[in-house]
Amino acid sequence: MKLTSPSQICLLLLRFGLVPDRSKGQHFLGDHNILEKILQAADLSPDEGAMEIGSGIGTLTRALAERAKQVLTFEVDAKLIPVIQHNLQGFQNVRLIHGDFLRQNLPELIRDTFGDSPFKVVANIPYSITSPILDRLFGAASGWTRAVLMMQREVAERLIAQPGTPEYSAISVFAQYHSRVEIVQRVSRTVFYPPPEVDSAMVRFTPLPKPLLHDEEKKLFRVVRAAFGQRRKTLLNALSGGLGLPRERVESALRETNINPQRRGETLSLEEFIALSGALLTTPTTTEG
């Protein structure tokens, strides 16, 4: 059975008495060319593992199993588990976890599945939980060497956005701090069955060395969220209000980093945010009179 044929997908689901659940983001890839481009972007070698988020009916899972040393895949919908198992018959290198990816002990699963072998993340992710998935990938799911994710096109555009553009946001800074982000290809909604209401994009992430320690990172992203939390406000007002800091302290940090207090958060580069968070981190919280 050709799992990238919409008619075959429909027949397969009917065989198991299922219909796609749109509330769970179930839009199954029905285009062989796009599947091949995902695999090309991932560039898996036989000695690498692959981790997938959202097995669906097992289309990408099976393709990964044909190329990777070991596959770790997650599916939250119990009704799809028999379909996936049916489509993965004969493959002994797939570990299927029935559960919510966001609630798993990822360090333990990754260690038990891949050991010290390198692995990549390759997935058509549920669009409604893109941000939490990225949080997990850049946090608990350490050790991967590349991620290729299919996601909502609008979110993908925000991930690669540059300062001063309408799409630039806190998630842009977050993604670009952790990785080099590239849109490999923009993808029409028509390649999925059933088609979602939005177009998609294939995004490749390559991890970057982290310039900050964990506590400094937490401070950085607090500053970023505050700066973007009230986009119409100047940095001085947004940071003092969003962080609950005296205006004098924020003014001092802005002065130290040569950032105009009248600028807005969406104009700051990642490097400026790092410098500013460092200045706010070291600026005293109280003054003596």
C-alpha positions as CSV (number, residue, x, y, z in Angstrom):
1,M,0.0,0.0,0.0
2,K,1.3,3.4,-1.0
3,L,1.0,5.5,2.2
4,T,1.5,8.8,0.3
5,S,-1.6,8.3,-1.9
6,P,-4.7,10.1,-0.5
7,S,-7.0,7.4,-1.9
8,Q,-4.9,4.7,-0.2
9,I,-4.8,6.7,3.1
10,C,-8.6,6.9,3.0
11,L,-9.0,3.2,2.4
12,L,-6.5,2.4,5.1
13,L,-8.4,4.5,7.6
14,L,-11.7,3.0,6.6
15,R,-10.2,-0.5,7.1
16,F,-9.6,0.4,10.7
17,G,-12.9,2.3,11.1
18,L,-11.2,5.7,11.5
19,V,-11.6,9.2,10.2
20,P,-8.9,11.9,10.7
21,D,-9.4,13.9,13.9
22,R,-8.8,17.6,13.0
23,S,-8.9,18.6,16.6
24,K,-5.7,16.6,17.1
25,G,-4.1,18.0,14.0
26,Q,-4.4,14.8,12.0
27,H,-3.5,15.8,8.5
28,F,-1.6,12.9,6.9
29,L,1.1,13.5,4.2
30,G,-0.2,12.4,0.8
31,D,2.6,13.4,-1.5
32,H,5.6,11.2,-2.2
33,N,7.7,14.1,-3.5
34,I,7.4,16.0,-0.3
35,L,8.2,12.9,1.7
36,E,11.4,12.5,-0.3
37,K,12.3,16.2,0.3
38,I,11.9,15.8,4.0
39,L,14.2,12.8,4.0
40,Q,16.7,14.7,1.8
41,A,16.7,17.6,4.2
42,A,17.3,15.3,7.2
43,D,20.1,13.5,5.3
44,L,20.1,10.5,7.6
45,S,23.0,8.0,7.5
46,P,22.7,4.3,8.5
47,D,24.6,4.9,11.8
48,E,22.2,7.7,13.0
49,G,19.0,7.5,14.9
50,A,15.8,9.4,14.2
51,M,13.2,10.8,16.6
52,E,9.7,11.6,15.3
53,I,6.9,13.5,17.0
54,G,3.5,12.4,16.0
55,S,3.6,9.1,14.1
56,G,0.3,9.6,12.3
57,I,-0.4,6.5,10.3
58,G,3.4,5.7,10.1
59,T,4.2,7.1,6.6
60,L,7.3,9.1,7.7
61,T,8.0,6.5,10.4
62,R,8.4,3.7,7.9
63,A,10.6,5.9,5.6
64,L,12.8,6.8,8.6
65,A,13.1,3.1,9.6
66,E,14.3,2.2,6.2
67,R,17.2,4.7,6.6
68,A,18.0,5.1,10.3
69,K,19.8,2.8,12.8
70,Q,17.0,3.3,15.3
71,V,13.7,5.2,15.3
72,L,11.9,6.6,18.4
73,T,8.4,7.8,17.6
74,F,5.5,9.2,19.6
75,E,1.8,9.0,19.0
76,V,-0.8,10.3,21.5
77,D,-3.9,8.9,19.8
78,A,-4.6,5.3,20.9
79,K,-6.8,4.7,17.8
80,L,-3.8,5.1,15.5
81,I,-1.5,2.7,17.3
82,P,-2.9,-0.4,15.4
83,V,-2.6,1.4,12.1
84,I,1.0,2.3,12.8
85,Q,1.9,-1.2,14.0
86,H,0.3,-2.6,10.8
87,N,2.4,-0.3,8.6
88,L,5.6,-1.1,10.5
89,Q,5.4,-4.8,10.2
90,G,8.8,-6.3,9.6
91,F,10.7,-3.3,11.1
92,Q,12.6,-4.2,14.3
93,N,14.3,-0.8,14.7
94,V,11.3,1.2,15.7
95,R,10.4,2.1,19.3
96,L,6.8,3.3,19.3
97,I,5.7,5.3,22.4
98,H,1.9,5.7,22.9
99,G,1.8,8.9,24.8
100,D,2.1,12.7,24.7
101,F,5.6,13.8,23.6
102,L,5.4,16.8,25.9
103,R,4.9,14.6,29.0
104,Q,7.7,12.1,28.4
105,N,11.0,11.7,30.2
106,L,13.0,12.5,27.1
107,P,16.5,12.3,28.5
108,E,15.8,8.7,29.6
109,L,14.1,7.7,26.4
110,I,16.8,9.2,24.2
111,R,19.5,7.5,26.3
112,D,17.8,4.1,26.2
113,T,17.0,4.3,22.5
114,F,20.1,5.8,21.0
115,G,22.8,5.4,23.6
116,D,25.7,7.5,22.5
117,S,24.8,7.4,18.8
118,P,23.9,10.6,17.0
119,F,20.2,11.2,16.2
120,K,18.1,13.7,14.2
121,V,14.5,14.9,14.8
122,V,12.3,14.5,11.7
123,A,8.5,15.1,12.0
124,N,5.3,16.6,10.7
125,I,4.4,18.2,14.0
126,P,0.9,19.1,15.3
127,Y,0.7,22.8,14.5
128,S,-1.2,23.8,17.6
129,I,1.7,22.8,19.9
130,T,4.7,24.0,17.9
131,S,6.0,26.3,20.6
132,P,5.9,23.7,23.4
133,I,7.6,21.2,21.1
134,L,10.4,23.6,20.4
135,D,10.8,24.3,24.1
136,R,11.2,20.5,24.7
137,L,13.6,20.1,21.8
138,F,15.9,22.9,22.9
139,G,15.6,21.8,26.5
140,A,15.1,18.2,27.6
141,A,15.7,16.6,24.2
142,S,19.4,17.5,24.0
143,G,21.9,15.6,21.8
144,W,20.2,15.8,18.4
145,T,22.3,17.1,15.5
146,R,19.6,18.3,13.1
147,A,15.8,18.8,13.2
148,V,13.6,18.9,10.1
149,L,10.0,19.9,11.1
150,M,6.9,20.4,9.0
151,M,5.0,23.3,10.6
152,Q,2.5,26.0,9.9
153,R,4.0,28.4,7.3
154,E,3.2,31.5,9.4
155,V,5.1,30.2,12.4
156,A,8.0,29.2,10.2
157,E,8.2,32.8,8.8
158,R,8.4,34.1,12.4
159,L,11.2,31.7,13.3
160,I,13.5,33.1,10.6
161,A,12.3,36.7,10.9
162,Q,14.9,39.5,11.4
163,P,14.7,42.6,13.7
164,G,12.5,45.3,12.4
165,T,10.1,43.1,10.4
166,P,6.4,42.5,11.3
167,E,7.1,38.8,11.8
168,Y,9.9,39.2,14.3
169,S,8.8,38.1,17.8
170,A,10.0,36.4,20.9
171,I,9.9,33.0,19.2
172,S,12.3,34.4,16.5
173,V,14.8,35.3,19.2
174,F,14.3,32.0,21.0
175,A,14.8,29.8,17.9
176,Q,17.8,31.8,16.6
177,Y,19.5,31.7,20.0
178,H,19.4,27.9,20.0
179,S,19.9,27.1,16.3
180,R,20.5,28.1,12.7
181,V,17.0,28.1,11.2
182,E,16.2,27.7,7.5
183,I,13.0,27.3,5.6
184,V,13.8,24.4,3.2
185,Q,10.6,24.6,1.3
186,R,7.1,26.2,1.5
187,V,4.5,23.5,1.2
188,S,0.9,23.8,-0.1
189,R,-2.0,22.6,2.2
190,T,-3.1,20.3,-0.7
191,V,-0.4,17.7,-0.1
192,F,-2.1,16.6,3.1
193,Y,-5.2,14.4,3.6
194,P,-7.4,16.0,4.7
195,P,-6.0,19.4,3.8
196,P,-5.5,21.8,6.8
197,E,-6.7,25.3,6.7
198,V,-3.2,26.8,6.4
199,D,-0.1,26.2,4.2
200,S,3.0,24.7,5.7
201,A,6.8,25.0,5.6
202,M,9.6,22.5,6.0
203,V,12.1,24.0,8.5
204,R,15.6,22.8,9.3
205,F,17.3,23.5,12.6
206,T,21.0,23.1,13.2
207,P,21.9,23.5,16.9
208,L,24.4,26.3,17.9
209,P,26.7,26.4,20.8
210,K,25.0,28.2,23.7
211,P,26.8,31.4,24.7
212,L,25.1,31.6,28.1
213,L,24.8,29.5,31.2
214,H,21.3,28.1,32.1
215,D,20.5,30.9,34.7
216,E,21.6,33.5,32.2
217,E,19.4,32.0,29.5
218,K,16.4,32.2,31.8
219,K,17.1,35.8,32.4
220,L,17.5,36.5,28.6
221,F,14.2,35.0,27.7
222,R,12.4,36.8,30.6
223,V,13.8,40.1,29.1
224,V,12.7,39.0,25.6
225,R,9.2,38.1,26.6
226,A,8.9,41.4,28.5
227,A,10.2,43.4,25.5
228,F,7.7,41.8,23.1
229,G,4.8,41.6,25.7
230,Q,3.7,45.2,24.9
231,R,5.0,45.9,21.4
232,R,3.6,49.4,21.2
233,K,5.6,50.5,24.3
234,T,9.1,51.7,24.3
235,L,11.8,49.4,25.7
236,L,12.0,51.5,28.9
237,N,8.3,51.2,29.6
238,A,7.9,47.6,28.4
239,L,10.8,46.3,30.5
240,S,10.1,48.2,33.6
241,G,6.5,47.1,33.5
242,G,7.0,43.6,32.2
243,L,9.9,42.8,34.6
244,G,8.6,44.7,37.6
245,L,11.8,46.8,37.8
246,P,12.3,50.4,38.7
247,R,12.7,52.6,35.6
248,E,16.0,53.8,36.9
249,R,17.4,50.3,36.8
250,V,16.2,49.7,33.3
251,E,17.5,53.1,32.2
252,S,20.9,52.3,33.6
253,A,21.1,48.9,31.8
254,L,20.0,50.5,28.5
255,R,22.6,53.2,28.9
256,E,25.3,50.6,29.7
257,T,24.5,48.7,26.5
258,N,24.1,51.9,24.3
259,I,20.5,51.1,23.5
260,N,18.1,54.0,23.1
261,P,15.3,53.7,25.7
262,Q,12.8,54.9,23.1
263,R,13.4,51.9,20.8
264,R,10.9,49.0,20.8
265,G,11.7,45.4,21.4
266,E,11.1,44.2,17.8
267,T,14.1,46.3,16.7
268,L,16.7,44.6,18.9
269,S,19.0,41.9,17.6
270,L,19.7,38.7,19.5
271,E,23.2,40.1,20.4
272,E,21.6,43.3,21.8
273,F,19.1,41.2,23.8
274,I,22.0,39.2,25.3
275,A,23.9,42.3,26.2
276,L,20.8,43.9,27.7
277,S,19.9,40.9,29.8
278,G,23.4,40.7,31.1
279,A,23.3,44.4,32.1
280,L,20.0,43.9,33.8
281,L,21.3,40.8,35.5
282,T,24.2,42.7,37.1
283,T,22.5,46.0,37.8
284,P,21.8,46.3,41.5
285,T,18.1,45.9,42.5
286,T,18.3,48.5,45.2
287,T,20.0,51.8,45.7
288,E,21.4,53.3,48.8
289,G,20.4,56.8,49.8
